[in-house]
Amino acid sequence: MAALQAMALGDVDQDGRLDAILAEASHFVYDETDIIVYRGRGDGSFEAPSFSASILGFVNDIDVRDLNGDGALDVVAAHDAGSLHVLHGDGSLDFMEIQSFERCTTASCRGGERVEMGDLDDDGHLDVITTATRSSSAPHPVAIMVSYGRGDGTFDGGPTIRHGSAEVVIPADFDADGSTDLLVVGGGGTHISTRPCP
């Protein structure tokens, strides 16, 4: 049985029913992650899984959003090696990788652990927030990395915010000023940061 690495929910095939999108270790290829979609029937059950795409290496977390405004859900995957992978959806059950780029570029940075999305620079496009660990011997994330969305499903690199421990990062407007803040929860407690824009 394949090992589940991450899961998200969304209406992939645009039939008005929630589908389950899973990132699983490949049955057939070592060091590869398969993106699998279980179509929801609308009654609490799901159809047999459909293979949608593959990503070389191991994925720790995924999120599904419409990144280019075409009405179809896309997938953003945080990779264990430190890269970010973007897969474009066409409204069926298929995804095609359109971009991957490194976010952890030093030997001490282990890679993407969690992924969240929000509009951090107020341009109307979704941006990606990922957390990274220092190394395999330091399991708690120590960096929050921002990648700015272009609105076409691709991203530009952004700032890296150091935060000791950041196990959960939630983007939302916590102070009602119209801009997105980050709620950061780590081993040292809870911290609300201001906008992580340079």
C-alpha positions, 0 to 999 in steps of 0.5 A: 500500500502506498504511503500517504504524504499529504491530502487536500480537498477541492472540487477538481472536476467542477461537478459541485462535489468535493474531491480528495486530492492525495500525495502518495509515495509511488507504488512503482518508482522509488523516490517519486510522489503520485498525485491521486484524485478520488472523485466525490460522489456527493453522498460521502463516498468516493469513486476509485482513485485516478492517477493525475501526475507525478513529482520526483522525490517526496512531497510533505504538503499540498494545497489546491487553489485556482492560481490563474483565474481559469476556474479550475483548481491547481496544486502547489506542493512543498517538496522535501528537498526544498523546492516548490512545485506547481501543477496546473489543473484543466478542470478534469482529473489531470494536472500538469507541472508548469513550474518548480523552483528551489526555495531552500538553497543551503545545505542546512535547509532541509526543505518544505514542510508545510504550505499555505496560501494568501495574498500577502502583497495586496496585488490580488494574486495568491502567494505561497507560504512554506516552512522549512527545517534547518536539517534532518536533525532539527525537525522543527521548522525554522524559516518561513518562505514567501513566494509571490504569485504572478496571477498566471499560476507561476511564482517569483521568489520572495523573502525568508522570515526567520522564526526559531520554530514555526510548525503551523503558519496561518495567513489571515487579516488578524487586525482588520486593516485589509492586509494579510498577517501571519499567525505563527505557532511553534514550539515556543508558543504563538506569535502573530507577525506583521505582513512579511513584505520587504 
